[in-house]
C-alpha cells in the first residue's frame, strides 16, 4: 500500500498544528523557537508532497534551499537566545517583555 498525497498532507497539517500549539501555549523562548522550526518543517513536507505528486522536482529543490537558510537561521536564533539568557538569566517570555537593558 502506498501513502497518497492526502496522508502526507495530513501529517504536515498535524505537525503544523502541533508547532502552532507550542508557539501559543508554551512560555519558554527555546521551546517556542523549536515549535517555529517544526512549523517550517511541516510546510517543507507539504511542499515536497505536492512536488512528488505532480512529478516536478522544483519543489524539492526549493526545500533544499529552505533547509539551507533555516540552518543559518537556527545558528543566529540560538545565538540570540544564548545572549538573551546571559543578559537576563531567564528564558521565560513573561520576564522578557521589556526592551530595556
ZATILO-106142 format. One record per residue (C-alpha): residue in one letter; x, y, z. Coordinates in steps of 0.1 Angstrom, whole numbers. Layout:
N
- rest, X, Y, Z
- A, X, Y, Z
...
//
This chain:
101
- rest, X, Y, Z
- X, 0, 0, 0
- X, 14, 34, -10
- X, 7, 65, 10
- X, -11, 91, -10
- X, -9, 128, -11
- X, -36, 132, 15
- X, -16, 111, 40
- X, 14, 134, 37
- X, -7, 165, 39
- X, -25, 152, 70
- X, 9, 146, 87
- X, 20, 180, 76
- X, -11, 196, 90
- X, -7, 177, 122
- X, 29, 188, 126
- X, 20, 224, 118
- X, -8, 224, 143
- X, 15, 209, 169
- X, 40, 236, 163
- X, 13, 263, 164
- X, 1, 249, 197
- X, 36, 251, 210
- X, 40, 287, 200
- X, 7, 298, 215
- X, 9, 278, 248
- X, 45, 275, 258
- X, 63, 303, 277
- X, 99, 292, 272
- X, 117, 310, 244
- X, 137, 279, 234
- X, 105, 258, 231
- X, 88, 285, 211
- X, 117, 286, 188
- X, 116, 248, 183
- X, 79, 250, 176
- X, 85, 276, 149
- X, 111, 252, 134
- X, 85, 224, 135
- X, 60, 246, 116
- X, 87, 254, 90
- X, 94, 217, 85
- X, 57, 209, 82
- X, 55, 234, 54
- X, 85, 218, 38
- X, 68, 184, 40
- X, 38, 198, 22
- X, 59, 213, -5
- X, 78, 181, -11
- X, 45, 162, -11
- X, 30, 184, -38
- X, 62, 183, -57
- X, 63, 145, -57
- X, 26, 143, -65
- X, 30, 165, -96
- X, 63, 148, -107
- X, 80, 181, -107
- X, 114, 184, -88
- X, 112, 222, -85
- X, 95, 219, -50
- X, 122, 196, -38
- X, 149, 219, -49
- X, 132, 248, -32
- X, 130, 228, 0
- X, 168, 222, -2
- X, 173, 259, -3
- X, 148, 265, 25
- X, 166, 240, 47
- X, 199, 257, 40
- X, 185, 291, 50
- X, 169, 275, 81
- X, 202, 261, 92
- X, 217, 297, 92
- X, 186, 310, 109
- X, 190, 284, 137
- X, 225, 294, 143
- X, 216, 331, 146
- X, 184, 324, 166
- X, 202, 302, 191
- X, 230, 328, 194
- X, 204, 354, 202
- X, 187, 332, 228
- X, 220, 324, 245
- X, 229, 361, 246
- X, 194, 369, 260
- X, 199, 342, 286
- X, 233, 356, 296
- X, 219, 391, 299
- X, 186, 384, 317
- X, 193, 349, 333
- X, 159, 336, 321
- X, 142, 322, 290
- X, 106, 327, 301
- X, 86, 351, 279
- X, 69, 368, 308
- X, 103, 380, 321
- X, 113, 393, 287
- X, 85, 418, 280
- X, 105, 450, 280
- X, 133, 460, 256
- X, 152, 478, 283
- X, 187, 466, 291
//
